[in-house]
Amino acid sequence: MSPERTDRGGTDRAGRDADSYVAAADRQLAETYEPPMSLESYVETILEEPHLAAGASTYLLDAIEAAGTRTVVEEGEERERYRFFDDPHNDGEHAILGNTDVLNGLVEDLRTIAARRGKAEKIIWLAGPTATGKSELKRCLINGLRAYSRTEEGRRYTVEWNASGADSTGSGLTYGDVPESDEEDWLESPVQTHPLAAFPREVRADLVADLNDRLGDHPDVTVETDLDPFSREAYEYLEEQYRRDGVDGLFSAVTDPRHLRVKNYVVDVGQGIGVLHAEDEGTPKERLVGSWMGGMLRELNSRGRKNPQAFSYDGVLSQGNGVLTVVEDAAQHADLLRKLLNVPDERSVKLDRGIEMDVDTQLLIISNPDLEAQLDQHAERGGSDPLKALKRRLDKHRFAYLTTLSLEAELLHRELTGETAVWTAGTYDELAERIREPVHVEVREAEGTTAVELAPHTIEGAALYDVVSRLSKTDLPDALDLVDKALLFDQGYLEEGNERVDADEFDFEDHAGDGERGIPVTFTRDVIADLLYADRERHHPDLDVESVLMPRDVLAAMAEGLSEAPVFGESEVETFEERVNQVRTHISTRQEADVLGAMLKEKRVERETVAEYVEAVYAWATDGRVENDRGEEVPPDPLTMRVFEVEHLGRFDESHYDGDEPGEAVRAFRNDKIVTAINRHAWESRDEGFAVEEFDPESIPVIESILGSHDWEAVRRTFEDFDPHQWADPPAGTETERVKERTIDVLVGDYGYSPASAELTSRYVLEEVAHRWD
């Protein structure tokens, strides 16, 4: 089922040699980097493409919007989702599954910040339980920004300096050692300073205003940062040398291409993206901006104070200047958060007394619930809460556990197989096939590698149990159970008998409580991983049934493992254990439907037969005519309609007819279930014209049900000598043996089972049927 993989350029990898890979790398780098340009050439470039001068928040917004959107269904509702969060540039390696509303809220905040309509002082806070995708979002952002910065529309620029030749000493600008060649004289701004920061403020303001006049609907460009301390040192050194020489056009001399070049860079961790990890240590200043290098301080002096050339610039704000700053596992750096308060407002931090560094970055912190507990420790003190100012600056976006079955199944699939392509489907039926499909996992043991099959519906069952454990019962209507709620959230509707009920007919109180707690995917993944190596006490003379994991194996192991897992409290264990039976029942029903469909495949009604019946009923109700095999217009045949209703629909028997004429119940059924549906469709398509011959009979619920489902009474009528008690080992020459052989063949050929999983599944289903057969 997995799509065939190609390289990132979309070319088949088969048959490529070493030279082709080297050539591909050359092409990629050639497309990524531009030759350094003069400051004047850069200004000409951004006057043509003003968005290339965007500030940090706007650049992040541009990167997200450039990938476009797609429509998804989550919690039973259609939503527009930004493809950026599917990690499209990297084959979905770090795609964020679900939480689309949260991600959309994040984008709306960025849009507000970029438009200068408020929230500029806010620090974006991603909160929520473990294993909900928060850290994956960090990786997705890094991947996406790196890829975007390699494109022409995503170019990111900074400056580099060369002070050699400005005086007779030849010492020039340095990081501490004298360069050995001319090219080594060029030193890049260590914090990705914006090229326009080189202009005096008044001139820069006029230039930025000119850019914004050219932007149209794009958020305005804002460049409020001056040169970083390192670049300022270079600028002032050059300015002093040329001023002493009495040079006219001082700014032109300082920014001459011999001294200042604008270059594009690839956004990455350490260059436009700063990431502070939980294990990172140091003083607050070291973690924020960097530290002084003692050995270099002895060599570098600057007007009686520390020289910024002797600073490391390896703190999170220094590395993230220009694009994004991420504080991961923020509870471990709670002491640092207060020191970040003024950064969004003042856009400045201090290296030392008298040495400030302007910062343009989007601040984002990630935490589990432990940070919330720390922030609320003084909440009872009200206005005197010492953390109140910090809490006011945090703009929280709460990630939750997935409550959409197909997304949880996709996540489990990723965890077990390593496949990263994001699932897309034109219809829910296509998606349902992905959910139920078998998964094969290679297991390496001392004897060699073994393939273990997770039988059809196994991933589905595990994912459904995860989702059901996360759903709230408080807003559950009496007619539904938690499995019904999970299916509503996934497919957007429920089928009740012959009726389809849409999700918007239920009020789930804005999903309060859904996804706040439950079984994390990591627990389920680990349970399945352990089962891959476990011995299974089942045998078959011909089939490798020991290498098959069944849905009931996984559900039993999950339920049994709850009490031993330290992540769950006693009340959670009790709640989750109670819910497993609902999932078992649903998955058993799904397996039973597979077996029934396989057994009765030859008895399935052809679509042409169904269409002829629907057309005949409409003609019967409207005194119309139908076309027979000879092309003649004739009245509908009452015998044909009666046979279809008795044998295929199974809703009526001979007592409901007077000969071939329908009784009252049949007449009501035809009018209410068939004709009403056709009339509704005719009304909806009235502007396009309507012909009953073009009507899709599957749009009628009662008709749709017979095209793919049957019941055990149909089996009893079809196979009079069939005995489910004999299924495990049917006697030779019996009808049961013949039915089983055909059923196994269809399960393997049409439903994706292996012979071993088809044997186990059919045996399990028929054992249950045998109990009620007599």
ZAMARGU-4260 file (C-alpha; in steps of 0.2 Angstrom, whole numbers, plus 5000, padded with zeros to 4 digits):
<rodrens>
0) 5000/5000/5000 | 5015/5012/5003 | 5019/5023/4988 | 5035/5020/4979 | 5049/5031/4985
5) 5059/5043/4974 | 5073/5055/4978 | 5069/5072/4984 | 5070/5078/4966 | 5057/5066/4960
10) 5069/5055/4950 | 5070/5037/4951 | 5085/5031/4960 | 5088/5015/4951 | 5103/5015/4940
15) 5111/5031/4946 | 5130/5031/4948 | 5142/5041/4959 | 5144/5055/4946 | 5126/5058/4946
20) 5125/5060/4965 | 5139/5072/4965 | 5131/5082/4950 | 5115/5082/4960 | 5124/5090/4975
25) 5132/5103/4964 | 5115/5108/4957 | 5107/5109/4974 | 5121/5120/4981 | 5121/5131/4965
30) 5102/5133/4967 | 5104/5137/4986 | 5118/5150/4986 | 5120/5166/4977 | 5137/5175/4975
35) 5140/5188/4988 | 5133/5205/4983 | 5136/5224/4987 | 5124/5232/4999 | 5118/5243/4984
40) 5114/5227/4974 | 5105/5220/4989 | 5094/5236/4990 | 5090/5234/4972 | 5085/5216/4975
45) 5073/5220/4989 | 5066/5235/4980 | 5061/5222/4967 | 5056/5208/4980 | 5052/5218/4996
50) 5046/5202/5005 | 5065/5196/5005 | 5068/5209/5019 | 5054/5203/5030 | 5057/5202/5049
55) 5058/5186/5059 | 5039/5183/5063 | 5034/5188/5045 | 5047/5176/5037 | 5041/5162/5048
60) 5023/5166/5042 | 5029/5167/5024 | 5037/5150/5025 | 5021/5142/5032 | 5010/5150/5019
65) 5021/5146/5005 | 5017/5127/5006 | 4998/5130/5004 | 4984/5122/5013 | 4973/5106/5012
70) 4956/5101/5019 | 4956/5088/5033 | 4942/5081/5044 | 4946/5081/5063 | 4934/5079/5077
75) 4920/5077/5064 | 4923/5094/5056 | 4931/5100/5040 | 4946/5111/5043 | 4959/5119/5032
80) 4977/5114/5037 | 4993/5122/5032 | 5004/5109/5022 | 5020/5116/5030 | 5015/5106/5046
85) 5015/5090/5035 | 5034/5093/5033 | 5032/5092/5014 | 5050/5096/5010 | 5056/5081/5019
90) 5044/5067/5014 | 5034/5070/5030 | 5048/5065/5041 | 5043/5076/5055 | 5024/5079/5050
95) 5013/5085/5064 | 4998/5074/5064 | 4982/5082/5070 | 4980/5097/5082 | 4976/5107/5066
100) 4965/5120/5076 | 4980/5123/5088 | 4992/5125/5073 | 4980/5137/5064 | 4979/5147/5080
105) 4998/5148/5080 | 4998/5154/5062 | 4984/5167/5067 | 4996/5173/5081 | 5010/5175/5069
110) 4999/5185/5057 | 4994/5197/5071 | 5012/5199/5076 | 5018/5202/5058 | 5004/5214/5055
115) 5009/5224/5070 | 4991/5223/5077 | 4996/5217/5094 | 5004/5202/5103 | 5021/5208/5098
120) 5026/5207/5117 | 5020/5189/5118 | 5030/5173/5120 | 5021/5159/5110 | 5019/5144/5122
125) 5016/5126/5116 | 5009/5116/5131 | 5002/5099/5133 | 5005/5081/5139 | 5020/5071/5133
130) 5019/5063/5116 | 5007/5075/5108 | 5019/5082/5095 | 5026/5097/5103 | 5044/5092/5100
135) 5040/5086/5083 | 5034/5103/5079 | 5051/5110/5083 | 5059/5098/5071 | 5046/5102/5058
140) 5049/5120/5059 | 5068/5117/5058 | 5065/5106/5042 | 5053/5118/5034 | 5063/5134/5037
145) 5079/5126/5031 | 5070/5120/5015 | 5061/5137/5012 | 5078/5147/5014 | 5085/5136/5000
150) 5071/5143/4988 | 5072/5159/4978 | 5057/5166/4987 | 5064/5161/5004 | 5081/5168/5003
155) 5088/5175/5019 | 5102/5187/5020 | 5115/5194/5032 | 5132/5203/5030 | 5150/5199/5031
160) 5164/5211/5035 | 5182/5214/5029 | 5192/5228/5038 | 5209/5224/5029 | 5216/5238/5019
165) 5208/5252/5029 | 5224/5256/5038 | 5242/5253/5036 | 5244/5241/5050 | 5235/5227/5041
170) 5228/5220/5057 | 5210/5223/5051 | 5195/5214/5059 | 5198/5197/5067 | 5190/5184/5078
175) 5207/5183/5087 | 5219/5176/5074 | 5226/5185/5059 | 5219/5177/5043 | 5231/5169/5031
180) 5222/5174/5015 | 5211/5187/5008 | 5195/5177/5008 | 5198/5172/5026 | 5198/5191/5030
185) 5179/5190/5027 | 5170/5187/5044 | 5151/5185/5044 | 5140/5193/5057 | 5139/5180/5071
190) 5120/5183/5074 | 5114/5185/5056 | 5111/5204/5057 | 5099/5211/5044 | 5108/5220/5030
195) 5097/5235/5032 | 5104/5238/5049 | 5120/5245/5041 | 5110/5261/5036 | 5108/5275/5048
200) 5091/5274/5057 | 5083/5289/5047 | 5088/5283/5030 | 5083/5265/5035 | 5066/5271/5040
205) 5063/5280/5023 | 5069/5264/5014 | 5058/5252/5024 | 5043/5264/5020 | 5047/5263/5002
210) 5047/5244/5003 | 5031/5244/5012 | 5023/5255/4998 | 5028/5241/4986 | 5022/5226/4996
215) 5003/5225/4992 | 4994/5213/5004 | 5010/5206/5011 | 5013/5211/5030 | 5024/5226/5031
220) 5043/5225/5033 | 5050/5230/5049 | 5068/5232/5053 | 5070/5240/5070 | 5087/5232/5075
225) 5104/5241/5073 | 5120/5232/5069 | 5125/5218/5081 | 5140/5222/5093 | 5152/5212/5082
230) 5147/5221/5066 | 5146/5238/5075 | 5164/5235/5080 | 5169/5233/5062 | 5158/5247/5056
235) 5165/5259/5069 | 5183/5253/5065 | 5181/5257/5047 | 5172/5273/5050 | 5186/5279/5061
240) 5200/5275/5049 | 5191/5284/5034 | 5186/5299/5044 | 5204/5301/5050 | 5209/5300/5031
245) 5196/5314/5027 | 5187/5303/5015 | 5171/5310/5007 | 5156/5299/5006 | 5160/5290/5023
250) 5145/5278/5022 | 5150/5273/5005 | 5168/5270/5010 | 5163/5260/5025 | 5150/5249/5015
255) 5161/5248/5000 | 5161/5230/4993 | 5179/5228/4998 | 5173/5229/5017 | 5154/5224/5017
260) 5146/5210/5007 | 5128/5204/5008 | 5126/5185/5007 | 5112/5173/5008 | 5113/5159/5021
265) 5103/5143/5024 | 5092/5144/5040 | 5097/5131/5052 | 5100/5127/5070 | 5114/5140/5075
270) 5111/5151/5060 | 5094/5159/5062 | 5086/5146/5073 | 5091/5144/5091 | 5086/5129/5101
275) 5089/5128/5120 | 5088/5110/5126 | 5083/5103/5143 | 5101/5098/5146 | 5109/5114/5141
280) 5118/5122/5156 | 5127/5139/5160 | 5122/5155/5168 | 5107/5164/5161 | 5118/5176/5150
285) 5127/5161/5143 | 5112/5152/5139 | 5104/5167/5131 | 5117/5176/5121 | 5134/5167/5125
290) 5150/5170/5135 | 5166/5180/5135 | 5182/5171/5129 | 5195/5175/5142 | 5210/5171/5131
295) 5204/5182/5117 | 5200/5196/5129 | 5218/5198/5133 | 5222/5201/5115 | 5207/5211/5110
300) 5204/5228/5118 | 5192/5241/5112 | 5192/5259/5118 | 5194/5254/5136 | 5180/5241/5137
305) 5178/5223/5132 | 5179/5219/5113 | 5163/5211/5106 | 5175/5201/5094 | 5179/5191/5110
310) 5162/5185/5113 | 5156/5168/5108 | 5138/5172/5102 | 5133/5154/5105 | 5117/5158/5116
315) 5100/5153/5110 | 5095/5171/5106 | 5111/5174/5096 | 5109/5158/5086 | 5090/5162/5083
320) 5092/5180/5079 | 5084/5183/5062 | 5071/5169/5062 | 5066/5158/5077 | 5071/5155/5095
325) 5065/5139/5104 | 5066/5134/5122 | 5063/5116/5123 | 5056/5108/5139 | 5054/5125/5146
330) 5051/5119/5164 | 5070/5115/5165 | 5074/5134/5161 | 5060/5142/5171 | 5073/5154/5178
335) 5077/5160/5161 | 5059/5164/5156 | 5058/5179/5167 | 5074/5186/5159 | 5065/5184/5142
340) 5051/5196/5147 | 5058/5211/5139 | 5065/5204/5124 | 5050/5204/5113 | 5046/5222/5119
345) 5063/5230/5118 | 5071/5218/5105 | 5087/5219/5114 | 5098/5210/5127 | 5115/5214/5135
350) 5132/5206/5132 | 5139/5216/5146 | 5137/5233/5153 | 5137/5246/5139 | 5136/5233/5126
355) 5118/5229/5119 | 5113/5217/5105 | 5097/5220/5096 | 5087/5204/5093 | 5074/5201/5080
360) 5067/5183/5083 | 5051/5174/5086 | 5051/5167/5103 | 5043/5150/5106 | 5044/5139/5122
365) 5038/5121/5123 | 5033/5113/5139 | 5024/5098/5147 | 5011/5101/5161 | 5025/5103/5174
370) 5028/5121/5169 | 5010/5125/5172 | 5012/5119/5190 | 5027/5130/5192 | 5019/5145/5185
375) 5003/5143/5197 | 5013/5140/5213 | 5009/5158/5219 | 4992/5160/5211 | 4983/5162/5227
380) 4993/5178/5230 | 4983/5186/5216 | 4990/5203/5212 | 5006/5200/5221 | 5010/5184/5212
385) 5028/5187/5207 | 5025/5176/5191 | 5010/5186/5185 | 5020/5197/5173 | 5028/5181/5165
390) 5011/5173/5164 | 5003/5188/5155 | 5017/5187/5142 | 5014/5169/5138 | 5002/5165/5124
395) 4997/5147/5126 | 4993/5135/5113 | 4988/5118/5120 | 4992/5102/5111 | 4981/5087/5115
400) 4982/5069/5111 | 4974/5064/5095 | 4956/5060/5095 | 4955/5056/5076 | 4956/5037/5073
405) 4964/5038/5056 | 4978/5050/5062 | 4982/5039/5077 | 4982/5024/5065 | 4994/5034/5054
410) 5005/5039/5069 | 5006/5021/5075 | 5010/5015/5058 | 5025/5028/5057 | 5031/5022/5074
415) 5032/5004/5069 | 5038/5005/5051 | 5047/5021/5050 | 5037/5026/5034 | 5034/5045/5034
420) 5023/5049/5019 | 5008/5058/5025 | 4992/5049/5021 | 4980/5058/5009 | 4964/5051/5002
425) 4951/5057/4990 | 4937/5049/5000 | 4935/5042/5017 | 4934/5024/5010 | 4952/5026/5004
430) 4957/5031/5021 | 4947/5017/5030 | 4957/5005/5019 | 4973/5012/5026 | 4967/5011/5044
435) 4962/4993/5043 | 4977/4987/5032 | 4989/4974/5038 | 5007/4979/5043 | 5022/4969/5041
440) 5037/4972/5053 | 5054/4964/5051 | 5060/4958/5068 | 5079/4954/5070 | 5083/4939/5082
445) 5098/4928/5085 | 5092/4916/5072 | 5090/4929/5059 | 5076/4941/5053 | 5058/4936/5054
450) 5043/4945/5047 | 5029/4948/5059 | 5012/4952/5052 | 5000/4963/5061 | 4984/4956/5054
455) 4971/4968/5046 | 4962/4978/5060 | 4976/4976/5072 | 4983/4994/5070 | 4965/5000/5069
460) 4960/4992/5085 | 4976/4998/5095 | 4973/5016/5088 | 4954/5015/5092 | 4958/5010/5110
465) 4970/5025/5111 | 4957/5037/5105 | 4943/5030/5116 | 4954/5032/5131 | 4956/5050/5127
470) 4937/5055/5124 | 4926/5063/5137 | 4909/5055/5142 | 4902/5070/5149 | 4895/5076/5133
475) 4890/5059/5126 | 4872/5057/5120 | 4863/5042/5127 | 4861/5034/5110 | 4880/5034/5108
480) 4895/5025/5116 | 4913/5031/5115 | 4917/5021/5099 | 4903/5030/5091 | 4910/5046/5096
485) 4927/5041/5089 | 4920/5036/5072 | 4910/5052/5071 | 4926/5062/5074 | 4935/5052/5061
490) 4923/5050/5047 | 4911/5064/5051 | 4895/5054/5051 | 4888/5038/5059 | 4877/5025/5050
495) 4862/5019/5061 | 4853/5006/5051 | 4848/5013/5035 | 4851/5031/5040 | 4867/5042/5040
500) 4869/5054/5055 | 4881/5068/5052 | 4893/5074/5066 | 4885/5092/5066 | 4869/5085/5073
505) 4878/5082/5089 | 4884/5095/5102 | 4900/5090/5110 | 4903/5106/5120 | 4918/5112/5110
510) 4926/5095/5114 | 4929/5100/5132 | 4940/5086/5140 | 4944/5077/5124 | 4962/5073/5122
515) 4967/5080/5138 | 4972/5063/5145 | 4973/5045/5139 | 4984/5032/5133 | 4999/5040/5124
520) 5005/5033/5107 | 5022/5028/5115 | 5014/5016/5127 | 5005/5007/5113 | 5020/5007/5102
525) 5030/4999/5116 | 5017/4986/5120 | 5016/4981/5101 | 5036/4981/5100 | 5036/4969/5115
530) 5023/4958/5107 | 5033/4957/5091 | 5046/4946/5101 | 5034/4937/5112 | 5030/4918/5110
535) 5012/4915/5104 | 5004/4899/5109 | 4996/4894/5093 | 5000/4881/5080 | 4995/4876/5063
540) 5001/4861/5053 | 5003/4871/5037 | 5003/4890/5041 | 5014/4901/5051 | 5001/4907/5063
545) 5015/4910/5076 | 5021/4925/5066 | 5004/4934/5066 | 4998/4947/5079 | 4979/4948/5080
550) 4969/4963/5086 | 4964/4954/5102 | 4982/4950/5106 | 4987/4969/5106 | 4971/4974/5115
555) 4973/4961/5129 | 4992/4966/5131 | 4987/4985/5131 | 4974/4982/5145 | 4985/4971/5155
560) 5000/4983/5154 | 4990/4998/5160 | 4993/4994/5179 | 5011/4992/5177 | 5015/5008/5167
565) 5021/5022/5179 | 5013/5035/5168 | 4995/5031/5173 | 4986/5034/5190 | 4975/5021/5198
570) 4959/5030/5192 | 4965/5031/5174 | 4969/5013/5174 | 4952/5009/5180 | 4944/5020/5167
575) 4954/5014/5153 | 4952/4995/5157 | 4933/4998/5157 | 4934/5005/5139 | 4943/4991/5131
580) 4927/4980/5129 | 4919/4993/5118 | 4934/4992/5106 | 4935/4973/5106 | 4916/4973/5101
585) 4919/4985/5087 | 4934/4976/5080 | 4926/4960/5081 | 4911/4967/5071 | 4924/4973/5058
590) 4932/4956/5057 | 4915/4948/5055 | 4910/4959/5041 | 4926/4954/5032 | 4922/4936/5034
595) 4904/4938/5029 | 4909/4948/5014 | 4921/4935/5008 | 4909/4920/5011 | 4895/4929/5001
600) 4906/4937/4988 | 4897/4927/4974 | 4880/4932/4980 | 4884/4951/4981 | 4872/4961/4971
605) 4879/4969/4955 | 4878/4988/4954 | 4868/4986/4937 | 4855/4976/4946 | 4853/4988/4960
610) 4852/5003/4947 | 4838/4994/4937 | 4828/4991/4953 | 4830/5009/4958 | 4824/5015/4941
615) 4810/5003/4941 | 4804/5009/4958 | 4804/5027/4952 | 4794/5023/4937 | 4782/5013/4948
620) 4779/5028/4959 | 4778/5041/4945 | 4768/5030/4932 | 4783/5031/4921 | 4791/5018/4910
625) 4808/5009/4909 | 4818/5003/4894 | 4819/4984/4892 | 4832/4973/4884 | 4825/4977/4866
630) 4825/4996/4869 | 4807/4997/4871 | 4798/5008/4884 | 4788/4997/4895 | 4780/4998/4913
635) 4791/4992/4927 | 4790/4973/4931 | 4782/4970/4948 | 4790/4953/4949 | 4807/4960/4947
640) 4805/4972/4961 | 4797/4959/4972 | 4812/4947/4969 | 4825/4961/4973 | 4816/4966/4989
645) 4814/4948/4996 | 4831/4940/4990 | 4843/4955/4990 | 4836/4967/5002 | 4829/4954/5014
650) 4817/4966/5021 | 4801/4957/5016 | 4794/4940/5013 | 4779/4933/5002 | 4767/4938/5015
655) 4770/4957/5011 | 4764/4955/4993 | 4747/4950/4985 | 4755/4940/4971 | 4767/4952/4964
660) 4758/4968/4970 | 4766/4976/4985 | 4757/4977/5001 | 4756/4993/5012 | 4773/4990/5021
665) 4782/4988/5004 | 4773/5003/4996 | 4779/5014/5011 | 4796/5007/5010 | 4798/5011/4992
670) 4791/5029/4994 | 4800/5034/5010 | 4817/5026/5007 | 4819/5025/4988 | 4808/5039/4980
675) 4811/5052/4993 | 4830/5050/4991 | 4828/5052/4972 | 4817/5067/4973 | 4829/5075/4986
680) 4843/5073/4974 | 4833/5079/4959 | 4829/5095/4969 | 4847/5098/4973 | 4853/5095/4955
685) 4838/5105/4947 | 4849/5118/4940 | 4860/5105/4931 | 4846/5094/4925 | 4841/5077/4932
690) 4839/5060/4925 | 4835/5045/4936 | 4847/5034/4925 | 4862/5045/4931 | 4857/5044/4949
695) 4870/5035/4960 | 4860/5021/4970 | 4874/5021/4983 | 4868/5038/4989 | 4853/5029/4996
700) 4858/5022/5013 | 4847/5006/5012 | 4854/5002/4995 | 4872/5006/5000 | 4870/4993/5014
705) 4866/4978/5002 | 4881/4982/4990 | 4894/4977/5003 | 4886/4969/5018 | 4876/4953/5022
710) 4871/4943/5037 | 4872/4925/5044 | 4854/4922/5039 | 4860/4925/5021 | 4874/4912/5024
715) 4861/4900/5031 | 4850/4902/5016 | 4864/4901/5003 | 4873/4886/5010 | 4860/4874/5017
720) 4873/4861/5023 | 4885/4873/5031 | 4890/4870/5049 | 4901/4883/5058 | 4905/4871/5072
725) 4916/4862/5059 | 4926/4877/5053 | 4942/4874/5062 | 4944/4857/5054 | 4930/4854/5041
730) 4927/4836/5036 | 4933/4832/5018 | 4920/4834/5004 | 4908/4844/5015 | 4900/4860/5010
735) 4909/4868/5025 | 4926/4863/5018 | 4921/4871/5001 | 4915/4887/5009 | 4930/4889/5020
740) 4942/4887/5005 | 4933/4900/4995 | 4932/4912/5010 | 4951/4910/5014 | 4955/4914/4995
745) 4944/4929/4995 | 4951/4936/5012 | 4968/4934/5004 | 4964/4940/4987 | 4952/4954/4991
750) 4954/4959/5009 | 4973/4960/5011 | 4975/4945/5023 | 4989/4932/5023 | 4983/4914/5023
755) 4989/4913/5041 | 4979/4929/5047 | 4964/4924/5036 | 4964/4907/5045 | 4965/4915/5062
760) 4952/4928/5059 | 4939/4917/5051 | 4942/4904/5065 | 4939/4917/5078 | 4923/4924/5069
765) 4916/4907/5066 | 4919/4901/5084 | 4908/4916/5090 | 4895/4912/5076 | 4894/4894/5081
770) 4888/4899/5099 | 4872/4907/5092 | 4870/4896/5076 | 4858/4884/5083
</rodrens>
